[in-house]
Amino acid sequence: MALRTAFLGVAHWHAPIYAGILKTLGVPVVGSTDLDRDKGAAAAAGLGIPFEADASAMLAAAKPNFVVVMPRHDQAMATLAPALERRLPMLIEKPMGLNGTEARATARAIEASKVWATAAMTVRHNAIWRHVERMRAAGTLGKVMHAHFRIVNGPPRRYPDWGVGWMLEPERSGGGALRNLGIHGADAFRCLAGPDIEVRAASLCHHAYGLPVEEFATALLQAPAGPACTIEAGYSYAASGGDFEWRIATTGAYFLETATQLTVRHADGRMETEATPTIPVQQPMVEAALADFAAGRTPACPVGECAEAVVLCDRIYAAAK
């Protein structure tokens, strides 16, 4: 089956990234829509993608067989509904709602429709997990002791520059760096330690930019009788770019992945290194999503798991207050 995709929420700042990846993969984007007619039309024109403000009409005319759903956080269900009505398989951007309650409702609606759906949790596709799972399968991983997950991206002014100033409005975004970036760390620790996680401490910072959303968040998590984890998420990198660091310590190896390199130091002293790819971080996720869908495999990140990471972020917000 030849894939034909469409964008729901084309004014999202990730739409150009997805459009570029799909073009590279030879998958056409046959239509787009957005709840904001003007911004959506302008974004689609810039990408050279057909636009129709009426989502149902666009889907009926363009006939995609896969959709990329990129909702404003407070409009997740409204953006998603036309795709569910047509039972279209999808990749949906996190966090799928303003908070965990909304994200769970979104996940339940998708699950009830029985469509194939994966959440856009890019960091699940990083190289570190391939090495962790390889050692787990070989019985050499040992016990997980602790982890550290950091994503610090550029300053918050980039969101208005990209036409998505709503990301700095908590009533529309649901939060700042923790909601947008820290969710990846929350999801990573759930993957590593399981769902039973305590929030031991948390802190949010607003002082540098004076915004209603946090510019930096940190949390200390603990799995009862299990590993500990620190999460850092920020809009606090002074320039464009950022600081990415994923660390996992086990009795079998110490794993460190940055934006440029993965290092695995084994308990016997052996060192493995590999360069991390310079492609967009979304590309391995998109490639996996399309391949998994075509093969009928389970999604890499079921939407229910994304929702539970959002719930864990809610608990971090509560602890910080």
C-alpha positions in Angstrom: 0.0 0.0 0.0 1.4 3.4 -1.0 1.3 5.8 1.9 -0.5 9.2 1.5 -0.2 11.4 4.5 -2.0 14.6 5.7 -1.3 17.1 8.4 -3.9 18.0 11.0 -2.5 21.1 12.8 -0.1 22.3 10.0 0.7 25.5 11.9 2.6 23.5 14.5 6.3 24.3 14.5 7.2 20.6 13.8 5.2 20.6 10.5 8.2 21.7 8.4 10.4 19.0 10.0 7.8 16.3 9.3 7.3 17.6 5.7 11.1 17.4 5.1 11.4 13.9 6.5 8.4 12.6 4.5 9.8 14.2 1.3 13.1 12.4 2.0 11.2 9.1 2.4 9.2 9.7 -0.7 5.9 9.8 1.1 3.6 12.5 -0.3 1.7 14.9 2.0 -1.6 15.3 0.1 -3.4 17.8 2.3 -3.4 19.8 5.5 -5.7 21.6 7.9 -5.6 23.7 11.0 -8.1 25.1 13.5 -6.4 28.5 12.9 -7.4 29.1 9.3 -5.0 32.0 8.7 -1.9 30.5 10.3 -2.7 27.1 8.8 -3.1 28.5 5.3 0.2 30.4 5.6 2.1 27.5 7.0 0.8 25.1 4.3 1.6 27.6 1.6 5.2 27.9 2.9 5.5 24.1 2.7 3.8 23.8 -0.7 1.1 21.6 0.8 -2.7 21.9 -0.1 -4.7 23.4 2.7 -8.4 23.2 3.6 -9.8 24.8 6.7 -12.6 22.2 6.9 -10.7 19.1 8.1 -13.5 16.6 7.2 -13.7 18.0 3.7 -9.9 17.9 3.3 -9.8 14.2 4.4 -12.6 13.3 2.1 -11.0 15.0 -0.9 -7.4 14.1 -0.3 -8.0 10.5 0.9 -4.9 10.1 3.0 -4.3 6.7 4.6 -2.1 8.0 7.4 -2.2 11.3 9.3 0.2 13.3 11.4 -1.7 15.1 14.1 -0.1 18.2 15.7 -2.6 19.8 18.0 -2.3 23.0 20.0 -2.2 21.4 23.5 -5.6 22.8 24.5 -7.2 21.6 21.2 -6.1 18.0 21.1 -9.5 16.4 20.8 -10.9 19.1 18.4 -7.9 18.6 16.1 -8.0 14.8 16.3 -11.8 14.2 16.0 -12.0 14.3 12.1 -9.2 11.6 11.8 -11.0 9.4 14.4 -14.3 9.8 12.5 -12.5 8.3 9.4 -10.6 5.8 11.5 -7.2 6.9 10.1 -4.0 5.6 11.5 -1.8 8.3 12.9 1.3 9.7 14.5 0.2 12.2 17.2 2.3 14.9 18.8 2.7 14.9 22.6 1.4 15.9 25.1 -2.1 15.2 23.7 -3.7 17.7 26.0 -3.2 20.4 28.6 -2.6 17.9 31.4 -2.8 14.2 32.3 -6.5 14.2 32.5 -6.9 15.5 29.0 -4.1 13.3 27.6 -5.8 10.2 29.1 -9.1 11.2 27.5 -7.4 11.6 24.2 -5.7 8.2 24.5 -8.9 6.6 25.5 -10.7 8.1 22.4 -7.9 6.8 20.1 -7.9 3.4 21.7 -11.7 3.1 21.5 -11.5 3.8 17.8 -9.1 0.9 17.4 -6.9 2.8 14.9 -3.2 2.2 14.8 -1.6 5.2 16.6 1.8 6.1 18.0 2.8 9.1 20.0 5.7 11.3 18.9 8.1 10.4 21.7 11.3 10.9 19.7 13.8 10.0 22.4 12.5 6.4 22.5 14.4 6.0 19.2 17.8 7.1 20.5 20.8 4.8 20.3 21.1 4.3 24.0 17.9 2.2 24.2 19.2 -0.2 21.5 22.3 -0.9 23.6 20.3 -1.2 26.9 17.9 -3.7 25.3 20.8 -5.7 23.7 22.4 -6.1 27.1 19.1 -6.8 28.8 18.5 -9.6 26.3 22.0 -11.0 26.8 21.6 -11.0 30.6 24.5 -8.6 31.1 22.7 -5.4 31.9 22.6 -6.0 35.6 20.5 -3.8 38.0 19.6 -0.2 37.1 21.0 2.1 39.8 20.2 5.6 38.6 19.6 7.7 35.5 19.8 11.3 34.4 17.8 12.8 31.5 18.5 16.3 30.4 17.0 18.3 27.5 17.8 22.0 27.5 16.9 23.9 24.3 17.2 27.5 23.2 15.4 30.5 24.7 11.7 30.8 24.7 11.6 33.7 22.2 11.8 31.1 19.4 8.2 30.1 19.9 6.7 33.6 19.0 9.3 33.7 16.2 7.8 30.4 14.8 4.3 31.7 15.1 3.4 29.5 18.0 3.4 32.1 20.8 0.7 30.0 22.6 3.5 27.8 23.8 4.3 30.5 26.4 0.7 30.7 27.5 -0.1 28.1 30.2 -3.8 28.1 29.5 -3.1 26.9 26.0 0.2 25.0 26.4 -0.3 23.4 29.9 3.2 24.5 31.0 6.6 25.3 29.8 9.9 23.3 29.5 8.6 20.5 31.7 5.4 19.9 29.7 7.2 20.2 26.4 10.6 18.7 27.0 10.6 17.1 30.4 7.9 14.6 29.3 10.7 12.8 27.4 12.6 12.3 30.7 9.4 11.2 32.5 8.7 8.7 29.8 12.3 7.4 29.7 12.2 6.7 33.5 8.9 5.0 33.2 10.4 2.8 30.4 13.4 2.0 32.6 11.8 1.6 36.1 8.2 0.8 35.5 5.0 2.8 36.3 5.4 2.9 40.1 7.4 6.1 40.5 7.6 8.6 43.4 8.3 12.3 43.0 10.8 13.1 45.8 11.5 16.7 44.9 10.9 19.2 42.1 11.6 22.8 41.3 10.5 25.3 38.6 12.3 28.5 37.5 10.6 31.6 36.0 13.0 34.4 37.0 15.1 35.0 33.9 12.4 35.7 31.4 9.5 36.4 33.8 7.1 34.2 31.7 4.0 32.5 33.1 5.5 29.2 31.9 8.7 27.8 33.5 12.0 28.3 31.7 13.6 25.4 33.6 12.4 22.4 35.6 14.2 19.8 37.6 12.9 16.7 39.4 14.1 13.9 41.5 12.2 10.6 41.0 12.5 7.3 42.7 11.2 3.9 42.0 10.4 2.2 45.4 13.2 -0.2 46.2 14.6 0.6 42.8 16.6 3.2 40.8 16.6 7.0 41.2 16.4 9.5 38.4 17.0 13.2 37.9 15.2 15.1 35.1 16.2 18.5 33.7 14.3 20.4 31.1 14.9 24.0 30.0 14.4 26.8 27.6 17.7 28.0 29.1 20.3 27.5 26.4 21.4 31.0 25.6 21.8 30.5 21.8 20.0 28.3 19.3 20.8 24.7 19.7 20.8 23.0 23.1 22.2 20.5 25.6 21.1 16.9 25.4 22.4 14.3 27.8 21.0 10.8 28.6 22.8 8.8 31.3 21.9 5.4 32.7 24.0 3.6 35.3 23.6 -0.2 35.8 25.8 -2.7 37.4 26.7 -4.0 34.0 27.5 -0.8 32.2 27.5 3.0 32.3 25.7 4.6 29.3 26.1 8.2 28.2 24.5 9.6 25.1 24.8 13.2 24.0 23.8 15.0 20.8 27.0 13.8 19.1 28.1 10.5 20.7 27.0 7.4 22.6 29.5 5.8 25.0 29.0 2.5 26.8 31.5 1.6 29.4 31.2 -2.1 30.4 31.8 -3.5 33.8 34.8 -5.4 32.4 36.4 -2.1 31.2 35.5 -2.4 27.6 34.4 0.8 25.9 32.0 1.1 23.0 31.4 4.4 21.2 29.4 5.4 18.2 28.5 8.8 16.6 24.9 9.8 16.9 23.3 10.7 13.6 23.0 14.3 12.5 19.6 13.8 11.0 16.5 15.5 12.6 15.6 13.7 15.9 12.2 13.1 14.5 13.4 11.1 11.5 14.1 7.7 13.2 10.7 8.0 14.9 8.9 8.7 11.6 10.7 5.9 9.9 9.8 3.5 12.6 6.2 4.6 12.8 5.7 4.1 9.0 7.5 0.8 9.0 5.6 -0.5 12.1 2.3 0.5 10.7 3.0 -1.1 7.3 4.1 -4.3 9.1 1.2 -4.4 11.5 3.5 -4.2 14.5 2.7 -2.6 17.9 3.5 1.2 17.9 6.8 2.2 19.5 4.9 4.5 21.9 1.3 3.6 22.4 -0.8 6.7 23.1 -1.7 5.4 26.6 2.0 5.4 27.6 2.4 8.9 26.4 -0.6 9.9 28.5 1.0 8.4 31.6 4.1 10.3 31.1 2.0 13.5 31.0 0.4 12.4 34.3 3.9 12.0 35.8 4.7 15.5 34.7 1.5 16.7 36.5 2.8 15.1 39.6 6.1 16.9 39.2 4.3 20.2 38.8 2.3 19.5 42.0 5.5 18.6 43.9 7.2 21.9 42.8 4.3 23.9 44.2 
